[in-house]
Amino acid sequence: MAKSPTRKFFKIFFIIINFLVVILFLLGCLSPWLNPEKFVWIGFIGIAMPYLILILIFSIIFWLVAKPKLALIPVITLLIGWQQIHVMFGFKWKTEFTKTKTENTIRIVDWNVESFNGLSKSKFIKKHIREEVADVIINLKPDIICMQEFNSAYHQATQWDNISLFSKEYPYHYFSKDYHRNNGMYQSGCIIFSKYLLIDSGKTKFKTSESLIYVDVVKATDTFRVYTTHLQSFKFKKEDYDDIEKIKEQDEDALAASKNIFTKMKLAFKRRGAQVNIVKNEIAKSPYSSIICGDFNDVPNSYTYFQIKENRQDAFLKKDFGIGKSFIALAPTLRIDYILPDNHFDVLQFDLVDEDLSDHLLLVTDLRLKK
């Protein structure tokens, strides 16, 4: 019996769609090697990878029902791109984070604190955000605290001196002071606090965004280096999020909104591509075992992630399950904050903590230096 024209049309249509998704996914698999500074399109595909994977999984199910032989195409494609699936999804059974830590453990907290702005629009609540952020962190009893979008002011007594919130428990710190206002009375950037003695520190400035900073920490007989950074963001403002809603709702202004969003994303991909090469070169110079953490503003399926991580461990992948979203806006797949120790450390436990105090989740991990 001859196939109906409608059935034949839909079969050809689904085959074409399937091949387009396969091609995009395989192009996305090139992200470890293609710098978006030159190949900006790879940045956009990287963000789309979780959705391409989902479509390929549905394609397998569809073709197993409609035409089993064609299911081999998405199956083989996913096998080729297993590395992309592996970095995106944690496969470790999650256990409850133990707040009590042993003496030889190094506990690290990493958090983009969003300039202590919080998520509430209430001025009263905003006024106390800085104390709440400090309390959440200090209650975890970390040894090292890395923060991005940290700010501190040196006027009006100690009302806005955010360094003083931590300095009693953490007497050592290094602050990048990337941005200044009011003749230097207000400063912001990346900061690292430590319970332990710092014997060295340094900063590598970027042309845009916050710096890459490091500290060398002495704990008993061990010395190790901790880096933190905040790479180029899309710098979306309220009107940009409004534009995204217009695109979703197919508003009459959606085309203009799309152009605006595309332009900002393209610029961010290019700038991040340049910053990544700087970070990679700098962390390779460390004379000690090292950990890099921070807000990379890019997903695991990206040049940014693969180039900085290289042979390092990803604390989330070692000890957690799921996608591990660390940024609460835009999409459910945005894991853009990381703690990446090198292989001289054992990763003992990891957690993502959501306290509704920032647009990013707090990352905390316990590490132990191998002997």
N, C-alpha and C positions, 0 to 999 in steps of 0.2 A: 504494500500500500504506500503510495507516494506521500511524502510529507507535505503538510499544508504550507502555503507561502508564509503565513504568520509564524509558524513554528520554526521554519528555516531562517526567517529574518532574526528572530530572537536568539537562535543558536549562534548565528554569525556575530550578532551584536555582543553577546556575552563572551565569545572567543576574543573579539577585538579588545573589549574592556579588560579581560584577563591578561592579554599580552601587554597592554599599556601599563597595567599595574606591575607586571613582572619586570618590564623594562625600567620603570621608575625605581622599583625596589633594588634592582641590581645596580643601578646608577648610585643609589644611596649607599650601597655597600662599598663604594669607593671613597667614602667620607674620611677614613683614616689618612688618606694620602692627598686629597685635593683641598688645598687651602682656599677658603671662601674669599680671601683677599683678591684672588685671581679668578676663582670659579664660584661666583656668588650664588649660583643656582643650587649648589650642593648644600648650602645652609638651609634653604627652603625645604629641600627633600628630607634633610635630617629631621626637621620638626614633624614632617608628615610620616616618618617611618612607622610609628606605632599603628597608625590608621591603615597603612599599606599592608602591614603584617596581619591586621584584623581582616582586611578584605581577602587576603590570600587564604586565610583559614576558612572563611566562609566559602571561598571558591572551591576548596577541597571538598567540603560537604556538598555543595551544589553539584559538582561534576561527578561525585560518587553516586549520586542519584540519577543524574541526566546522562552522563557519558563517562563511565569509570576510567577509561584510558586517559582522558584529558586531565584527570585529577593529579596525574604524575607531574604535570607542569608546575602547579603551585607547590607541590611537595618538594620537588627538586630545587625550586627557587628558594624555599625556606631553609633547606639544608645547606645550600650555598651561602646563605646569609645568616647562618647560625650565630656568628660572632655578634651581629647586630641585635639578635634576640637576647643573647646572653647578657649583654651590657645593659639592656633596658629593663630586664625583669629579674628580681631576686628570687632564687629558688630554695633558700634556706628556711626551714620551719622556724617561725618567730617565737622566741621565748620572752618572758617578762624581764625587763631591764632591772638588774639588781643594783640598788643605790649604794649599798655597802661595797667598798672596793678594798682589795688587798694592798699591802704596803708597796709591793713592787709593780703596781699598776700605774699607768699614765692615763688619766682621764682628760679628754679634750672636748670642749664645747665649741661649736662653730655656729654663728648666727648672724644673718643680715637683719639688723634691728630697725631698719627703715627710719633712721633718724629719730627714733623714739616717738614716732607719730601715732602708732597704734592703729586700730581699725575702727574705733568708735568716733563718731562726730561730736560727741559731748565734750565740751571744753573742760568740764570738771574731771572727767575720766582721763582725758589726755594729759592733764596736769600731773597725774600720778603714774603715768605709763613708765617713766624712767625708773622709778623705785620698784615697780612690779617686775620689769625686765631684769633688773639686778637681783631681785629676790629669787626669781625662777632659776637664774644661772647659779647663784651662790648656793642655793639649796641642793643642787646636784653635786656640789663639792668637787668641781673639776680642778685639775692641776694647771691646765692651760686654757685660756679663753681667747678665741679669735672672733672678732666682730667686724662687720662691714657696715657702711653707712652709720658709723659711730660719730657722735658729735659731742662737744663740750664747750662751755662758755666760761669766761673768767671775769664776770662782773655780777652785780647784785648778790654779793656775798657768795655763798656756795649753792644757791638755788638751782643753777643750771650747770654746775661743775660735775659732769657725769663721771669723770675719772675718780672723783672722791667716793663714789658709790662702791667702787671695787678695791680701792687702794689699801684699805685696812687688811683685807684678806689676801690681797695680791699686791705685794709691795713693789713688784717689778713689772714694767710695761714698756712697750715701744709703740708710738703713735705716728702714723704717716703724715698727718696734718696737710692733706692735699688741698683743701679749700679753706680760705680765710675770709672773714668779714669783720667789720667794726675794728679796723686796725689790728687784726690778729686776736681780738678778744673772743671771737667765735672761730672754732676750727672743726673740721670734719675729715673723715677718711677711714682707713683700716687701722685696727689696733689689736695688739696681742698683750694679754695680761698673763703673769706667771707667778706661782707660789715659790718657784725656785729661782736661784740666781741666774741672771742673764750675763754671759761673758762677751757677747757681741750682738750686733743688730745692724740692719741695713735696709735700704729702700731703693727700688728701681722704679722710676717714674714712667708713666705712659703719657703720650701726648693728650689723651682724653681719658676720663674715668679715674678711679682711685688707683693707687700704686700696688706693686708687689712688694711686700715687706717680709723680713725674716728675723728670728731671734735664735741664738744658740743657748740652749738650756742645760744647766748642770744639775743632775739629780743623783745624789750619792756619788758613785764612781763613773756614772754614765754622762755623756754629752751628746745631745741630739739637736737637730735644727728643725724649727717649725716655720713654715711659710703660710701667709694668707694673702688673698688678693680679691679684687672685685673687678671683673672684666666688663667690657663695654656692654651696656644694656640697650634695649630698644628705645629707652627714654619715653615710653608712652605716658601721656598725660590724660586728664579726665576726658578731654575732647577726643583723644585717640580711642579710648575705651567706648565712647559714644559712637565713633565711626565703626568700630567692630560690631556693635549692635545693629547699626544700619545695614552692614553687609549681611549679617545673619538674617535680618528681617526683609532683605531685598528692597530696602528703602529706595526712593527715587534718587537719593544722593549717594547710593552705594558705590557707583563707579568712581566718583571723586574721592570717597572715603577709602576705597581700595588702593588708589594711587598714592594717597598720603601714607597709609600703613606700609605699603610695599617700599616706598622711598626710605622710610625710617629703618625698616628691617634690613634693607640692602646695605645701608651705611653702617649699621651695627655689625653685620656679618663681616664686612671688609675690615673694620677697625679691630674686631676681635681676632681676626686672622693674623693681623700684624702683631697684636699683643701676645698671642699664643707662642709665636716663635721666640719672643723675648723671654717669656716665662720658662719655656723649655730649656733655653740656653743657660738661664740663671740657676735653675734648680740642679742642673747637671754639674755645677761648680761646687756643690756642697761637700765639705770635707768630712761630714758626719752622716750618720743615718738621719733620714729626714721624713717629714710629713708635710704635705701641702693640702690646705683646705681653703674653702671660700665659696663665694658666689661667682660661678663661671658664666652665668647667664646663657648657658647652652646645654642642650640635652645630651644624654649618653651617645646618641647616634650622630655624633658630630666630630669634625676635625679637632675642635677645641678639646673635647674629652679624650679622644684617642692619643693626641699628641702630648698632652700633659700627663696622662696616666701612664702611658707606655707599659712598663713591666710592674708598675705599682699595684698595690691592692686597693680595692674599693671597699671601704668599711661597710657600706650598705649591702653590697652584693655578698660579702662574706657572712653576714649575720642576719639578713632580713628577707622578707617575702613580699612580692608584689612589685608595683611600678615605683613606689617610693616618692610620690609627688612631694616636692619641697617648696613650691611656689603656688599660692592658693588661687591666683587669678587666671583668667584666660582659658585654660584647658586642664583636664585631669591627668595629663601625661608629662607635666613639666618638672622633672627632677633636674635642677640646675645648680644645686648646692652639694658640695662633696667634701669628704675627708679621705685622703689618699696617702696612706703610709707606704714606705718602701718595704722590701721583703725582709728587712732586719727586725721587723715587728711582728708579733702575733696579735691578731684582732680577736679580742675576748668577747665583746658584746657591742651592740649598736642600737640606737633608738632615734626616732623622729618624734619631736615633741611639739604639739600644737597648743599654744596657750592663748590664741587670739590677741596677741600683742604686736604682731608684725604680719606683713604679707608673705613672709617666709617662715618655714618651720625651723625650729632649733634642731641641730644635729649633735648627738653626744655619743662618744665611743670610748671604750677602755682598751688600751694597748699595753703590750709588754715587750720590752726589748729582749730579743733572743740572746742567749749567752753562748 
